[in-house]
Amino acid sequence: MPEKLHPNVARVEQALRERQVTGEVVVLDDAAPTAATAAAQLGCEIGAIANSLIFDADGTPLLVLTSGAHRVNTDLIARLVGAAKVRRATPEFVREHTGQPIGGVAPVGHPAPVRTLVDTWLGKHEVVWAAAGHPHSVFPTSFDELVRITGGAPAEVG
């Protein structure tokens, strides 16, 4: 691990410690901006990757932690959260609300809490991997832990 972590990763590590997460941040040799690239580097199933996707729900950020084997149904999640319209957020919207770049958005470590849905399909894996604030960093966790540390709601999102 490098001597000095990227500031985003350091913030995520701090948030993980505050939430008593035992999994350690892993810095990858190559960027892992997609579930497929992360799974290939980690040697796990694509479904064990927790994609952190930020959506714009009527102008409010919504984080959906979804299995890498899943696609999010925006009409379904709009109904779940009571939004008139849910759409993929722009890179600027993502950075504004998370402080992190697309491809590296962590479930925690944002400037302010973000409403979160956690894909129940992640519960099929004993260990899931989530981004840690930068496309080169991830950490191991579980479905139950993701729900706990984010205050998220378990949901069918696909």
C-alpha positions as CSV (number, residue, x, y, z in Angstrom):
1,M,0.0,0.0,0.0
2,P,1.4,3.4,-0.8
3,E,2.6,5.6,2.1
4,K,0.1,8.3,1.4
5,L,-3.4,7.4,0.3
6,H,-5.5,9.6,-2.0
7,P,-7.5,12.0,0.2
8,N,-10.8,10.4,-0.9
9,V,-9.5,7.0,0.2
10,A,-8.3,8.4,3.5
11,R,-11.8,9.9,4.2
12,V,-13.4,6.6,3.3
13,E,-11.0,4.7,5.6
14,Q,-11.9,7.1,8.4
15,A,-15.6,6.7,7.8
16,L,-15.1,2.9,7.8
17,R,-13.2,3.0,11.2
18,E,-15.9,5.2,12.7
19,R,-18.5,2.6,11.7
20,Q,-16.4,-0.2,13.0
21,V,-15.9,-1.9,9.7
22,T,-13.2,-4.6,10.0
23,G,-12.4,-5.0,6.3
24,E,-9.3,-3.1,5.1
25,V,-9.0,-1.0,2.1
26,V,-7.2,-2.6,-0.8
27,V,-5.3,-0.5,-3.3
28,L,-5.5,-2.2,-6.8
29,D,-2.7,-2.1,-9.3
30,D,-5.0,-1.0,-12.0
31,A,-8.1,1.2,-12.0
32,A,-11.4,-0.7,-11.6
33,P,-14.1,1.7,-12.8
34,T,-16.5,-1.2,-13.7
35,A,-17.7,-4.3,-11.9
36,A,-16.0,-6.5,-14.5
37,T,-12.6,-4.9,-14.1
38,A,-12.9,-5.0,-10.3
39,A,-14.0,-8.7,-10.3
40,A,-11.1,-9.6,-12.6
41,Q,-8.5,-8.0,-10.4
42,L,-10.0,-9.4,-7.2
43,G,-10.7,-12.9,-8.6
44,C,-14.3,-12.9,-7.5
45,E,-17.7,-13.2,-9.3
46,I,-19.0,-10.0,-10.9
47,G,-22.1,-10.3,-8.7
48,A,-19.9,-9.9,-5.6
49,I,-19.0,-6.3,-6.7
50,A,-21.2,-3.7,-5.0
51,N,-21.5,-1.0,-7.7
52,S,-22.1,2.4,-6.1
53,L,-24.4,4.3,-8.5
54,I,-25.5,7.8,-7.9
55,F,-28.9,8.8,-9.4
56,D,-30.6,12.2,-9.6
57,A,-34.0,11.6,-8.0
58,D,-36.0,14.8,-8.5
59,G,-32.8,16.8,-7.9
60,T,-31.8,14.9,-4.8
61,P,-28.9,12.4,-4.8
62,L,-29.8,8.7,-4.4
63,L,-27.1,6.1,-4.0
64,V,-28.0,2.6,-5.2
65,L,-25.5,-0.2,-4.2
66,T,-26.2,-2.8,-6.7
67,S,-24.7,-6.2,-7.6
68,G,-22.3,-6.0,-10.5
69,A,-24.4,-8.7,-12.1
70,H,-27.5,-6.4,-12.1
71,R,-28.8,-3.4,-14.0
72,V,-30.8,-0.9,-12.0
73,N,-34.4,-0.3,-13.1
74,T,-34.9,3.5,-12.7
75,D,-38.7,3.3,-13.0
76,L,-38.7,0.7,-10.1
77,I,-36.4,2.7,-7.9
78,A,-38.4,5.9,-8.6
79,R,-41.5,4.2,-7.3
80,L,-39.6,2.8,-4.3
81,V,-38.4,6.3,-3.2
82,G,-41.5,8.3,-4.3
83,A,-39.7,10.3,-6.9
84,A,-41.3,11.5,-10.1
85,K,-38.1,10.9,-12.1
86,V,-34.9,9.1,-11.4
87,R,-32.0,9.4,-13.9
88,R,-28.3,8.7,-14.0
89,A,-26.4,11.6,-12.4
90,T,-23.9,13.6,-14.3
91,P,-20.2,13.4,-13.2
92,E,-20.5,16.9,-11.7
93,F,-23.6,15.9,-9.7
94,V,-21.8,12.8,-8.4
95,R,-18.8,14.7,-7.3
96,E,-20.8,17.5,-5.8
97,H,-22.7,15.1,-3.6
98,T,-20.1,12.5,-2.8
99,G,-16.8,14.3,-3.3
100,Q,-15.7,11.2,-5.3
101,P,-15.3,10.4,-9.0
102,I,-17.6,8.0,-11.0
103,G,-15.9,4.6,-10.9
104,G,-14.7,5.1,-7.4
105,V,-17.8,6.2,-5.4
106,A,-17.8,4.5,-2.0
107,P,-20.9,3.8,0.1
108,V,-19.6,6.2,2.8
109,G,-17.3,9.2,3.2
110,H,-19.5,11.7,1.5
111,P,-19.8,15.4,2.6
112,A,-23.4,14.7,3.8
113,P,-25.5,11.5,4.1
114,V,-27.0,10.3,0.8
115,R,-30.2,8.3,0.8
116,T,-29.2,4.7,-0.1
117,L,-30.8,1.6,-1.4
118,V,-28.9,-1.7,-1.1
119,D,-29.6,-4.4,-3.7
120,T,-30.8,-7.6,-1.9
121,W,-28.9,-9.6,-4.5
122,L,-25.7,-8.7,-2.7
123,G,-26.9,-10.9,0.1
124,K,-26.2,-13.9,-2.1
125,H,-22.4,-13.4,-1.5
126,E,-20.7,-13.9,1.8
127,V,-18.1,-11.2,0.9
128,V,-18.9,-8.2,-1.4
129,W,-16.4,-5.6,-2.6
130,A,-17.2,-1.9,-2.6
131,A,-15.3,1.1,-4.0
132,A,-13.3,3.1,-1.4
133,G,-13.4,6.6,-2.9
134,H,-11.1,6.2,-5.9
135,P,-11.1,3.8,-9.0
136,H,-8.0,2.1,-7.6
137,S,-9.4,1.2,-4.2
138,V,-11.9,-1.2,-2.8
139,F,-12.8,-2.8,0.6
140,P,-14.5,-6.1,1.5
141,T,-17.8,-6.0,3.3
142,S,-21.1,-7.8,3.4
143,F,-24.7,-7.1,2.5
144,D,-25.7,-6.7,6.2
145,E,-22.7,-4.4,6.9
146,L,-23.5,-2.2,3.8
147,V,-27.1,-1.8,5.1
148,R,-25.8,-0.9,8.6
149,I,-23.0,1.5,7.6
150,T,-25.1,3.4,5.1
151,G,-28.4,3.4,6.9
152,G,-29.7,2.1,3.6
153,A,-32.9,0.3,2.8
154,P,-32.6,-3.3,1.4
155,A,-34.4,-3.3,-2.0
156,E,-34.9,-5.2,-5.2
157,V,-33.5,-2.7,-7.7
158,G,-33.3,-4.6,-11.0
